[in-house]
């Protein structure tokens, strides 16, 4: 049996637990960031461990292969430069036409590249930690996309040198999205299920929505966090719910959230 | 339990949380991440005292929640609960038996998972739940059953190599030799 001092120790632990659970939200957030910063020295270790397989692979590439890749990249670079010049012209023309018609200017975005340093340790949330924080100008609720441009999620809990990214499919990261069909049906993206990490559900769609597998899903721009027309994924299947009052579609995400390594955070210009 | 031993446990809790967040091997292989903390709490409760168990639970729980989307403090009650139940029954538990360690690992991981979810729901958050959650809890519990004996073996090995062994004294003493015979 336990002695009296042991019961006192257990009581103190229980009291501390209750105090932590009942702290105000702001204090909890700060305390969480402060405790999490203990891991900062180990973040370098994570990225080194992640890069190790590719570094080993690089050692095995022959000179001939490197030269071939270099040539391919040189050609691709020239093509991209041409495309960029053309895009700049179109952007200028677009801005001029908007001015003539009197439309509001579109929000401009600048991008910051972040590296994924840690993943969610609990099974019931979908989040990652990246190595960008308030020091790099990151704030809460900024959209995050993959290198290929697919939607990843939004920022939350921003510390000085790191921040948490809530991934698409997390219950706290709802996204207003649009189906690329004739009717341009809009709905809200939510989680699909605990084990279906590459899928999300697009709900609140009209019961008359004509959905086909393979149709693209993009962000609608509604809600104020995510810009318009960011690709999310493709429809896999759909069915009617709530006695046929609305349609629910299962969407395969374009971004592979299980193997994220680098992401773009979009900052307003 | 000595202070270095308790510090080693706290360091292990820190490492366990980091490994769990940095290397999602369990999620890639089985679809669910295996929790390492409950096994440590089992070890602390059986090999240490109340203070070691409380410290590991509080320190480990806070570290875990700081890297997770859990509200801070969510992991503390389940870890403390598992540790307290083991502490109260530690005289009845065969702590050196691998089977007992495995069973305790399974139970503590199951308690950790279920109680964490109940606390999250009580706090008004909406974790991802569904039939897949049963699979996740099962994988976590079974993972704990494997990890718990390994934790005991690891700390046993560390103890053997980092601390002085107990000197076994014989009852023979030169100065107390009984001389027999006629001289």
Interface residues (C-beta under 8 A of the other chain):
Chain A: X1 X2 X6 X9 X10 X12 X13 X14 X16 X17 X20 X21 X23 X28 X31 X32 X33 X35 X36 X38 X39 X42 X45 X46 X49 X117 X118 X119 X120 X121 X122 X123 X124 X125 X126 X127 X129 X156 X164 X166 X169 X170 X171 X172 X191 X193 X194 X195 X196 X258
Chain B: X14 X17 X18 X20 X21 X22 X23 X24 X27 X28 X31 X32 X33 X35 X49 X50 X51 X54 X57 X58 X62 X63 X64 X65 X66 X67 X68 X69 X70 X71 X72 X73 X74 X76 X77 X80 X84 X87 X88 X113 X116 X117 X120 X123 X125 X126 X127 X128 X129 X130 X131 X132 X133 X135 X136 X140
